[in-house]
Amino acid sequence: MLQPANQRPVNIHVAPVFICVQDHKLVPDFQPHTLSLQDIHQHTMHDQLYKADPQIVAVWAKGWAHAREVTPPVPDSGAYRIEVGLPDHVRRYIFDAPSSAVRQLADRITEPYVFIKVCAPPDVVRTLLPSNWVLQSPAYMMTALEGMTPVNVPLPEGYTLHTTENPGVSIVRILAANGEEAAIGRVGFVEDFAIYDRIATHENHRRRKLGTIIMKELEAIGNARGIKKGLLVATDDGRALYETIGWKMHSLYCTAEIPASS
């Protein structure tokens, strides 16, 4: 039973707890440390509310590869491996849940620019990583399973919309009157989902709702294909925008890497 709010917090020592994860192996959940009952309650509530759906994560991995125009993901080490092939982003591994496989994979990786993505809170992911790995700021996997909230945002005067259709991905740009790119976004399609990616508004064109316009234009492309469900991963700032147009958090999405200087 949780402690009543008017009493002082009672700290308890938690021994290593083992949980059964998707690969049916026992892995340590938290290392021995001191937790309040409130902390335990918050972690339990998060796990219940925001545990990632493996099918949605699989769709995200495929859709992200489509949107970035790279080779499709393949199963590897309990994750989805995507070969990106850029100097500062060689490949990524996407796990739909924390497991012993995260640590086993991290132990084998020695070079930078290989990223491990895990749908879990950062404190859980941290316990699965060697000491030379660092965590980026957590992101948020989000869904719009019934489409976005209808909004009527006119394109500001002097801006124009441009759409490019490539195999597997549609790209929408907003250009300023001088031809400068003001905002951009892309969408790929997997099954009955539209996967939104690389939504960005350049700094000197912000506060004009260009990001919302990009999202609605991308949605219209999906609707023309009969696709209404949406899936994306957002930063803190992006999450604030997407929630205003009907997106909901699906799970936390943490990124780990070996710093290039290590």
Buried (B, 14 or more C-beta within 10 A) or exposed (E): EEEEEEEEEEEEEBEEEEBEBEEEBEBBBBEEEEBEBEBBEEBEEBBEEBBBBEEBBBBBBBBBBBBBEBEEBEEEBBBBBBEBEEEEBBBBBBBBBBBBBBBBBBEEBEEBBBBBBBBBBBBBBBBBBEEEBEBEEBBBBBBBBEBBEEEEBEBBEEBEEEEEEEEBBBBBBBBBEEEEBBBBBBBBBBEEBBBBBBBBBBEEBEEBBBBBBBBBBBBEBBBEEEBBBBBBBBBEEBBEBBBEBBBEBBBBBBBBBBEEEE
